[in-house]
Amino acid sequence: MQALGQKRVRFQFWNLQFAICIAAYLAILLILTGHTAAWGAVGCDLNDPDRDVARLFPESTGYKTHYVSIDRKGGQPLLAKIETKLGDKFHGIYETIDVPYTIYEIFANKKKIGYIHGVNQKGQFGGIQVFVVLDLEGRIRGFYIQKMTSKYAGKLRDANFGKQFFGLTIKDFELYDVVSGKASGKVDTIKNPAPEAEADFRAALRATKKNLILMDEFVYLPQAISSNPGGPQK
Amino acid sequence: MMFKALFVCLFLLCLANEGEATDHLLYFEAQGIAGYSSELNKAIFYSQNPNAEMQKPSIGFDYIQRFSGESGDVATLAIQGRLALTVNSERESVKLEPQIYNAYLKAKILEPYVWIGHNRPAFGLSSYFDSHALLLRTLAIEGFGYDRDWGVGLYKDFSWGDISASATTGSGMPIYFKGNYMIAARASYGVLGKDNMNLGFSAGYGNTLDTMGYKLLTPEPQQMKLGGLDFTFLLNRFENRFDFLAGTWLGEKTYALFYRFGVNLDQEGRFKIEAQPAYWRRGPERDFQQSVCFSYLATSNLTVRLAYFYDRTENDNRVILQLYYYRPVSWLSKLGEWFKK
């Protein structure tokens, strides 16, 4: 709270100490930014896991939080596999190889009953966050858009919109082209409740497909059993 | 002492168990700050003041650990520290300063979450808005309250909003026991992540110390009796944040307010511009500040911020450039694995 109380002095160019400080920090940053081409980012967490898990999984009694990244799970080959399944390249700040994905493993007492997983996705006005609630077979039993600042967010967050995703699996989303936005099968029946927010609607569908592919690789596929989240049920 | 504590923390984090799926997150953080102050007529290497904790050239870490039982998570540990370089342009002195930001253990006890350690007091916008990497300052960063304080707190979220309370030392970054304390509580309406708005009402009472960073400015605690109102509203690409407080702060009648308007200029939120007027009055002192900040997320790890600050009382025009680097690390864990071998 004290005033700065500085006296006026003649302009001085950076002295040696200052120059050394700046040079050292710039060097650190340059080394770090050049350290690897694999960029990292912040993951996608539920704002309030206790409240949200109880709402999305009413029969749950607890949850465990796990962090998984493509980088640690399988590296570049896994990223390439995921991109092939998605039908699009991972790009931008939300889709780097070392993004730590947060997987909530849901329990009813000591019995595992499902998962909640969210991803960040580029939307119309910045990032959106799309969570899917999955049973142990990978079937969607809940759909939740957390972050979305569009004025049409209410329509896309509406329960009736989310219900259109119930029962769908990764197999259904294999028929959805995230680049062209063309779909067939069950995904084609999902109606956009806000035609004015077509960009966010398509972003939500891309995010859902990405989400399901990641969960398939991290949890459901047989080789994923080595990781804790997809480990055999006790 | 602090330096050793910070180093020990970092070393222990290196030993954290790693696997394909983990129960913790570890981030590395580094930032460079350089600017110019017209009042000093010098280059400066801090955003606010050499004694203030934010922002300075620094390297640090951010660590979150979940503890789980057979049927779910039971607690969370958060530790965030920096080794900051304080370059005092006036005295032309340089010193290293270890800093602790988050240092708390959080657990759900009965209904609410309860935390103990160094965390955000339950007052105003700063109780939920993380400024530790930003150039623009909240009222707490300006010295009206504490961005983080030592003590205990609790909070509970509801479908309509949340309530929180804290009992802390009223000393900010350092710990002192001079009869100082701060009790604060906040209730808010709206879930920001769902409703895109949050309206909060705060109240605080205590005897608090005047500190700046780790420096104690006055030896004795002084009365605090504050009420506050804060509001956040997000719509499309626009962000609005407002914070107001009034009452007695450090023994003087005080009121302070700021409004921050931000625009996300692209679909990923890489480019952002923010403007913030702030005004406050405390006893006979009053000040008006105007600041503008342009942020560019150059990569998902590196953010470049360029800010301009005008301070009417100091008649200071200041330009600050910040390079802020933040990334999840695995090489540190590999170092830990090497140590374990």
Interface residues (C-beta under 8 A of the other chain):
Chain A: M1 Q2 A3 L4 Q6 K7 R8 V9 R10 F11 Q12 F13 W14 N15 Q17 F18 C21 I22 Y25 L26 I28 L29 L32 T33 W39 G40 A41 V42 G43 N47 D48 P49 D50 R51 R55 T61 G62 Y63 K64 T65 H66 Y67 V68 S69 D71 R72 K73 G92 I93 Y94 T96 D98 V99 P100 I103 F107 N109 K110 K122 G123 Q124 F125 G126 G127 Q129 Q146 K147 M148 T149 S150 K151 A153 R157 A199 F218 S226 S227 N228 P229 K234
Chain B: E18 G19 E20 A21 T22 D23 H24 L25 F28 A30 Q31 G32 A34 S37 E39 L40 N41 K42 A43 F45 N49 P57 I59 R66 S68 G69 E70 S71 G72 D73 L85 V87 S89 E90 E92 V94 K108 Y113 G143 D157 F158 S159 D162 V191 L192 G193 K194 N196 D210 M212 L217 L234 L235 N236 R237 L250 N264 Q267 E268 G269 R270 R282 E285 L297 T299 S300 N301 L302 T313 E314 D316 L323 Y325 Y326 R327 P328 S330
